[in-house]
Amino acid sequence: MERNGFERMYDYFENLATEYLDKAKQQIPAYETLFRLADCLLARELPDFAEVLVVGGGGGQEICSIGQDKDWRMTVVDPSEQMCRAANARAEEAGVAKRCEIRVGVVSDLPGEAVFDAATCILVLHFLDRNRQLELLREVASRLRPGAPFVVAHLVARDDPGENEWMLKLWSDLLVRLGEDPEVVARRNEDRQREVTMLSEEEFLDLCDQAGLEYQARISQTLHFTQWLLRKGE
Ligand SMILES: C[S@@+](CC[C@H](N)C(=O)[O-])C[C@H]1O[C@@H](n2cnc3c(N)ncnc32)[C@H](O)[C@@H]1O
């Protein structure tokens, strides 16, 4: 898959990858809950030995918080070298490096066989335009065993521009109340409008359907951050 500029953004800024975790915890309400839920969703159905695909797992949060008491083999793909470096460092620190393979790349770089028992894709999809979201969902689906769970979390909106604007303002107000500079928050909002593709929930579920992924449940939603459990069709 050819990379677009945004997929490389974590490499363009010297400190983005190293500061990522702090920023994510500060700016994404319920960031850590996404991983606790992903861990539980996979732990309740995977055996002790399983192959897990972690899409966009640079930074290392997934490999350091999912399946810590399991022998799962985690294959991370992420196009950002810096984010992969950060993931490697955290994997070493957490003592999980032996069961992790961290690859600079995207899902289509992996062999095409359906060898994975589960997959995650947390806070990635909204950085891709609609077609690339579909492409990524298809690539993941083709590498999952039938019935395998797929935990996704990303920004989606309701098909209601008024509510969406209101929600974005609420997010900004929350960050300012937590101590962020209002000008920085406003600038980031403008950047986000250019950088992020927020599909409606219906559009997203339609893409899943086209990719052969079945909806199982909406697990959580905080502002526009929505977490889903999907499943590869049998
Ligand atoms: C906001 S970070 C999320 C990192 C991690 N999942 C987390 O939640 O802490 C988005 C990540 O997606 C990666 N990314 C961007 N495009 C991607 C693609 N097409 N496939 C896989 N990862 C991608 C970026 O390099 C970046 O590391």
The ligand as a Gaussian input file, in Angstrom:
#p B3LYP/6-31G(d) Opt

LIG

0 1
 C       -2.676000       8.020000      16.981000
 S       -1.438000       6.827000      16.706000
 C       -2.087000       5.436000      17.593000
 C       -1.018000       4.524000      18.105000
 C       -1.544000       3.398000      19.036000
 N       -2.493000       2.549000      18.368000
 C       -2.190000       4.010000      20.272000
 O       -3.427000       4.124000      20.283000
 O       -1.469000       4.380000      21.191000
 C       -1.766000       6.387000      15.034000
 C       -0.753000       5.383000      14.500000
 O       -1.243000       4.865000      13.261000
 C       -0.140000       4.706000      12.405000
 N       -0.648000       4.585000      11.023000
 C       -0.944000       5.567000      10.142000
 N       -1.360000       5.019000       8.983000
 C       -1.351000       3.661000       9.148000
 C       -1.663000       2.541000       8.305000
 N       -2.094000       2.694000       7.060000
 N       -1.529000       1.297000       8.800000
 C       -1.098000       1.113000      10.079000
 N       -0.770000       2.131000      10.915000
 C       -0.898000       3.389000      10.455000
 C        0.712000       5.944000      12.694000
 O        2.035000       5.795000      12.233000
 C        0.620000       6.011000      14.201000
 O        1.625000       5.250000      14.834000

